[in-house]
Amino acid sequence: MLTLLLSSLGVLLVGLVASVHPSRPTSFQVIEQLTSVPDGWTQGPAPDKTALLRFNLAVHAEKEAIFHQRVVNISTPGHPLYGSHMKRDEAKDFLRPRSEVSAQLLFWLTSGGLSCDKIKVDGAWISFDATYSVPVFVAFHVRMIQPTTRFARLPLQGSTLFRVTAPSIERETEKGEVNRNEQITPSYLRTLYKIPYSKEPQYASSKVGVSEYLERYTHYTDLQLFLSAYVPEAPEANFSVKSINGGLNVQDSSAGSMEANLAIQPSTELQRTISGAATLLLNLADEDLSDVLTPSYGENEQSVPTRYAEVACSLFEELGARGVSGILSSSDSGVGSSCKSNDGTNRIAFTPIFPGACPFVTSVGATEGINPEIAVAFSSGGFSERFDRPSYQEKAVQAYLNRLGNRWDGLYNPAGRDYPGVAAQGVSYPVFDNGELIIVDGTSASTPTVAAVISHLNVLRLSQHNPVLSFLNPGFIALASKGSRISWTEVPPAAPARK
């Protein structure tokens, strides 16, 4: 996922024609390296030594710790800064390296033959096309240079379970009954989670961005079939598409796109302003950002280079600072798909997911049943091996660990970031794919449901002249610690949106 994720979150590149070689003898330092061929790849021939690559260099920010605390503060209910989201340029200013660091990096690049106008400097990122070696005097300031050690495998970490149904469909009424367990339809979810419904137009709006990869495309015709079957009162509902880095929008593909269609269809009725398939870029103007971003893709955390994972996670942190909620699937592999470490020992271990275990995303699990509503057996969760537990999680997670005792000792990292943070119904969702009705189970069903609920809350907040929710985890923990529940209040339809 992460190769796509970095390009989709706003690293702008420029085409260059020079290569970077030191103009005089100096010492060099390895930034990252691979000790073996990545899983799922094979060793190929050596590339041409003169070949140029397009590199993205992430630099340590001068105010990194201050920025981190600022993001937590603006996301914590009750804090004086709660809801004070940053503007694009304000966030970039926070993340710039010290001026002397920038000077050292530019000296390294220009001394190797690159002219200044061929180097793109954008906050904590520098982009260039070249061959390269990193001298020791700048290596300390470099967080990551890619592409070098990142070899992505992009499984769909969501709806791996599905079954084809008969073509007959029972239409839903506006009063969907919560004891009807055959299908989790939009009206069923609205009733179960007590989400108010109104046919009146909403004068405040909130956008949901759904990232799509791997040649999976949301189909307009499938959405219309779904609306006709389950939401006949909203035939005008639709989505828009923004292509990033050459992405396509193929509507006549015969290949299955269940994952992409699932991200849009069931959540349509929960909130009408879903803009689907809109990929976010950190360089977008503030008014063009979606309020919620929800991809349902991921992989084993241990398969992702540590520096890459850290930098990718920091991009979600930057989105949170600007008022965007990152909501991702926790996966459908329980405590791990392989349950074996890849550190050379091949030991038995629980294997967390990435980016679902990133501290700056809200990871979504799956539930089933009503009274009680319980976790589904396949729903993933656990503790990150890469990311420490945030301070706001400490009290709640430590209480859980105390109850757990020494069970599973040695199989997980008890000091790691705990996930998921929230869950929703994840079994028996109807979805149309290439005209065929399929019933789907998975966290890729529960994740867009949570995203739509958050978007609905954003609409209510905007109508009351409040900012959108943004990074959710501190607020969820605060509510849980007080035993609070979200309550919905009707908002006059004429209430203006907050500017």
N, C-alpha and C positions, 0 to 999 in steps of 0.2 A: 503493500500500500504506500509506503512512505516515499518512494521515488516520485510517484504521482502527487503525493501530498505536498511535498516541498514545492513542486512547480505550481500547484494549484493555490498555494497560500502566498504567492506574491513575490517570488524571487525573479526580478526582471533581468533578462540577459541581453548582452550586446554582442554582435559578431565581431571578432577580432582576427587579425592575421599574423600577429607576432608570436614568438615563443619566448618563454622566460628562462634565461640562463644567466648565472652570475657573471658579472664583468670582471671579477677577480677571484682568486682562490678564497674560499671561506668554508666554515663547518656547516654541515647540514644535519637536520634531525628528522626522523620519521614521525609523521603525525598519526597515521593509522596504517595498519597492514592486515592482511589476511594470512592466517597460518595454514589454511586448507581451502579446497574448493567448496564454495557454499552449497548447501543442500539444494538439490534440484537443478544444479548447473554442472557443466562438464568443462574440462580444461581445453581451451582453444589455442590456436597458434599465436605466437607473440605478435603484437601490433607493430606497425612501422614506427621506428624510433622518432621520426620527424612528424608524426601525425599530431594534429592539434585537437585538444579536447576543450569543451566548454565547462568551465569550473565555477562553482559557487563557494565562496569562502565566508564562513561565519566567524565573526570576531567577538571576543569577550566584551561585553558592554561595561562602561565605567560605573553605571548606577544599577547594575543588575539586581543586587539585593534590595535596593530601595524600590525598584520597579516591582519586584515580586511582592513585597509587603503592601505596596499601593494597590495591586490587583486584588489581594485578599481583603483589604480594607473597603474598597469600593463594592465588594461583593458580599459583605457581611451586614445583615440587617441590624440596625441600631448604631452602627458606626457613623460618625459625623460625615464621612466621605461616601457613605453608601449611595450608589446610583450615580456618582460623579464620574461618568465614563470619559476616557481620554479621546481627544481628536487624533486623527491619523498622524499629523506632524508632531504633536505632543508626545505620542508614544515613540515615534522614531527618535526624537531628541533624547528621550530617556535611555534608549538602547544604543546610542552612538558610543564608539570607543573613545578613549582619551585622545586628544589631538596629537600627542606625540606618538601614540600607537598607529594612528592613521598615517602619519608622516613616515614611520618606519616601513609600513606595509607598502605604501606608494613608492618609497625609495627602492625596495626590493623588486617591485614589478617594473618600474621604469629603468632601473639599472640593467635589467635583462633585455631591454629593447622595446618594451611597451610604451607607447606615448600616453599621456594623461587622458587624452580624449578617447582612448580606446579602453578605458577602465571605468566600470560603472560602480559608483559608491552610493549605497542606499541604506542609511542607518547602520545596522550591525552586519551588513552584507557587502561583499565586494565580488563582482563578476568579471570574468575575463576568459579568453580562449588562448590556450598555450600548452606547451609542455612545461613541467615545473619541478624544482627542488626547493625545499624550504630551509633557509638558513636559520641557525640557532637563535639569532638575535630577534627574529619575529615569531618563532615557533610557539613561544609561551603565550602569545596573544591570540593564537588561532584556535577556535573551537572545533572547526571541521572544514574539510575541503572535499567536495563531492562533484562529480562521481568518481569514487576511487574504490571504496570497500563495500558499497551498498549493492547487493544483488537481490532484488525483491522477488518474493513469491507472494502472489496476491489471491489467496483463497477467499471465497465469500464467507466471512465469519458471521453468518446469520442463518438464514432459512435453509438449512440442509435437509429438512424433513418436509415432504409434501405428498399429497395424494390427489389423483384426479377424481372429480365427482361427476355425477350425472348432470346433464345440461339443464334440468329443470331447476328453477329458482323461485323461492318464496320471497315476495316483495316485503320489505320492512315497513312498518308504520312509524309515525313520529313518536309513538309511546313505547318503543322497543322494550321488551320485558327482560329483566336481569336474570330470570331463571331459565332462559332459553340458551342451552349450551351447544347447539349444533354448529352455529357459526358466530364468530365475533364480528358483527357488522358495525358500521358507524353509529347507528342509533342505539345499539346495544351498549357500546362503549360510553356514549353520551349519558345514558341512563345509569349505568354502573358507576361511573365516576362523577355523576351529578354535575355535568357540564351544562350550563344554561344554553338554550337554543332560541334563536330569533331569526325570522325570515327578513327582518328589516335590514337595510344596508348598514354596514358599519362604517362610521366616519373616521375611525382610527384603524390602521392596518399594520400588520406585522408579517414580515416575509420569512419563509423557511427555505433554506438552500439545501438541496439534496445532491451530494456528489455522486457521480456515476462513472464507472470504469469498466475495463475488460470487455468493451464492445457490447455492453448491456444498455438498452435504450428504453426509456419510458415511451409507450405508444399512446398517441392521442385516441386512436380507435378503441383500444382496450379500456381507457379511462371512460369513454362514453358508454361502453357496455356496462361498466361497473356502476356508473351513475344511473343509467336506465334501470338497472336491477335493484339497486340498494338506496339510491338517493334521487328519486325521480323529481323531487321538488327543486333540485339544483342542477339543471342540465347545462347551465352556463359555466360551471366550474371548469377551470383549465390550469395549465402551467406554462411557464415560459422557459426557454433554454438559452444559456450563455455558454458558448464554446471557449474553452481554455486550452492553449498550447496545441491547437490542431484537433481538438476533440470534435467528434461527429454527432449528428442527430439523425440516425438512419431509421426511417419509419417503415420501410418495406422489408426489413430483415426477417428471415424465417427462423433465426436462432432464438432460443429461449431467452427471455428477459424478465423472468419472474422477479428477481431481486429488485430491478429498477422499477417495475410496475408496483411491487409491494410497497416501495418507499412513498408512493404517491396516493394510490387508490383508497386504502382503508381510512386514512386520516383526512380525506377531503372534507367530510361533513363535520369533523370536529372543529375546523376553522377554515373559513372560506378564502383566505388570502394566501394560501400556499403557492409559492412561486416555483416550486420544484425544479430540479436539474440545474439550479443556479450555483455555480462553483465560485467560492469566495477568493478574492485576492486581497492581500493586505495593502496593496497599493490603490485599491478602489477608494473613491471619495467616501466620506462617512455616510452620506445619504444613500449611497448605492449598496452598502453592505446589507446582507440579510441579517436578521436578528437571531436566527437559529441556523446552525450548520449541522447536518446529520448524515454522514456517510456510514455505511454498514459493512465496512471492509477492515480486515486486520490480519495479523499473523502472530506466531509465537514471539513473545518479547525477546527471547534469547537468540532469535535469528537476526535481530536488528543490531547493527553496530552501536555500541553504547553512545558515542558522540552523536551519531545520527539521531538516535532516539531522544537524547536530551535537547538537541536543537529543534527537532520537529515538535516536541512537546512545548517548547518555549514559544513557538508560533501560535499554538492554541492559547497560551497565556496572553500573547499580544492581542489576539482576537477578543479574549475576555475583557481586556482593558478597554477595548473600544465598544463594548456592549453586545458582543456576540456570544451566544450560548453554544458550546460544542457538545453535542449529544451523540454518543457512539454506542454501538452494540458491544456487550460484554463477551459475545461469542456463544456457540452452542456445543462446547466441548468439555463441559464440567470443569474439573480442576486442571485440564490440559489435554491436548490431542495426542501428544507423544508420551508425556510423563517420564521423559528421560532427558537428562542434561546434555548439552553439547559442548561441555568444557573439557572434553577428553576423557573424563571418568565414566561417562555413560551411566551415571547413577540414577536411581529412581527419584523423581522429583515432580512436584506439581509445577506446571509450566504456564505462567500468566500470559495474557494477551496484550498486544500493542496495536494501536494506541489506546485501547480501552483502559489500560492501567496508568496512563499519563495522569498526573494530578490535576491538570487543567482542563480535562474533559469530564463530562458527566456520563458515566458508564451505565448502561441500562440492561438489567436482567429480565427474565420472563417468568410469569406466574400463570397459574391455571386455577379454575374452580372459583366458587363463590361461597363465602361463609362456611369454611375458611377459604380465603384466596392464598394459595401456597406456591412456593417456588417449584418450577418445572425441573425435572431431573437433569435435563441436558443444559440448563442455564449455567453459564460460566461465572466464576468469581474466584477471588483469592487475594494474594499479596504480591506486589511487584518485586522483582529482584533488582531493578535498576533505580527505582525512585523511592526515596525515604517517605515515611508517613508524614503528611502535613500536620502542623500543630493542632488545627481545628478538628482533626479526626482522633486525636490521641485519647481523649476520655472515653468516647464511645467504643473505639476499637480495643482499648485495653480492657474494658469490661468484658468484651466478647472473649478475648484471649484468656482472661481469668477463668471464665466458665469452661473454656476448651481444655485448659490444663495442658498436660504433656501429650495429648493425642496429636498425632501427625508430626511430632517433633522431627526436625531434620528434613522434612519434605517441602517446607515453605519458609519464606523470610518473614519472621514475626515483626520486624521493624519496617517492613515495606508499606507502600501506599495500598490501602485496602479498596477493593472494588467488587461489585458494582455499587453505585450510590442510590439507585432507585430501580423500580421494576414495574412492569405493567403486564396485562394479559398478553400471552404469546402463543396461544394454541388455537387452531381452527379459524384462521383468517381466510375469507374468500378473496381471490384475486384473479383477474383475467390476464392471460398471457397468450398472445397470438390468437385471440378469440376463444380460447378454451378456459373454462372455469376450473381453478385449482384451489384446494384447501391447504393452507400453509401453516406450519408451526415454526417458531424460531424467534430469536432476539431481534432479527431484522423485521419482525412484525411489531414487537413491543417498542422498539426504538423510535420509529416514526410516530407511533401513538403518543409517546412522551413528548416528542418534539412538537406535535400539534397542540398538546395541552399547554406547553410552555408558551407557544405562540398565542394561544387564546388568552392566557394570563397577561401577555404583553399588550394585547389589544385592550384589555380592561384597564391596565395601568396607564397606557397612553391616553385613553379616554378620560382618565382622572388626572391628567397632566403630570403623570409620574414617568420616570425613565423605564426602559425595558429592563429585564432581569439580568442579563449577561451571564457571567460565570456563576454557576448555580450551587456548587458543592458547599461552600461555607453557610449559605442560607439554609440548605437542606439539613445540615447538621444542627444548626441553631434551632430550627423548628422541631426537629426530632428530640432534642434535649429538653424542650419544654413540653413535650407531648402534644404539640400543636398539629392541627390538620389544616390543609388549604380549604378555605370556604369561598364560594363563588357569590358575587353580588351582581344584581342586574344593574346595568349602566344605561342611562338614557341614550337612545340611539343618536340624538343630535349633539352629544358631547363632542367638542372638537378635539382633534389629535394634538398632542404636545409637539411643538416645533423643536 
